[in-house]
């Protein structure tokens, strides 16, 4: 649990940064603002287009109608073909009736503008002249001259004496559109200015909406974290009847099922632990009697017939193995019940290792490289259990030489004691490294040498008990393949001295 908590705390700044960059609140606000901005821009573009079209349509219709009515009225008293003087008078009369517009009359090679200073040739395009010359209706064209917009309307003067035909007289009127351009630009500016309040309003509405949506999400996240931290009673208050309420309801149902399953599993686990402890305890008395009888039989085995002697020795070995198994089960049950306590004192670890090997008669079978003067606050009996299990495992399953190396190591998290137990055997089979500390796990026969020694065949609990004792000291045991085959088990314990305290 501590390792998991540290991992969560270590990842918190990165996850917080990720939430700030791509959180649901930010995405909702951005989505609202983008939609509002697109809507405002679209509305502005449509309004500008419709307003501009309406203004220009009204202006060009008025210009065409005014020119047509005025030309019809003036042309009734006009004689064709005209001279330059009569054409100029005709232009002046037409111009007087259509307001502030420049009028140009053309008859073949004669041209008469109403304003002699106006440059009309640049604004009356060849395309418009050709369209008026060949047609019989009014034509118009919008042009830009020197950066300003103009509307040019042209129409031919027709004979009305029964047979409708062109007289050769063409009249053009040039209307200034700068006022209309300024009006539509002002409209566009006003609509554009209204976009900013719309976007701000959308952002405020998005924040309100995000708050409404995210409040139950935050509650659900908090409850999920509490559930992940082990609080199986964590629940979410269900409000409303929407999808979030369905999600909260599903979460509560899942938490209920998980809590029920956890309670059932805990009850079964407690029963299993009590069963193992009770069975182990009940077996100790008959095993004591069996051990005593087996010892007597082994002592008198030399006086028995060969078959009986072999049976007596076999009974003695198996009784001893059963006794160790019961003791291991009792030890495991104490770890499971969390009733194990350290009886720690400052200990010379090199001396403790040598004593453990000597107690079991392994001194001549094990090489040692022990740094002298390595002292730490440990439970000597439990260090003896760890050494006995690791070395016994190497003797049973490895190949000589078995080497025990004691030293110290410095790391970022402090100073550590390291105890390596290595052998030259075939090493761990594939997949065994991940399970070697599991209870009752035994590697396949590829690693077991099958030699008989005083330790007998292991029960599969030795490495598990060694690891539990290491963890009780705040340490751990790692396993790896040796550089020259074989397996290497490494015990790592924090180097504590008197006055530093223990966990």
Beta strands, then each sheet from edge to edge (+ up, - down):
strand 1: 102-107
strand 2: 110-113
strand 3: 139-145
strand 4: 148-159
strand 5: 165-176
strand 6: 345-348
strand 7: 366-370
strand 8: 375-378
strand 9: 402-411
strand 10: 414-422
strand 11: 476-481
strand 12: 487-494
sheet 1: 2+ 1- 5+ 4- 3+
sheet 2: 6+ 8-
sheet 3: 7+ 9+ 10- 12+ 11-
end
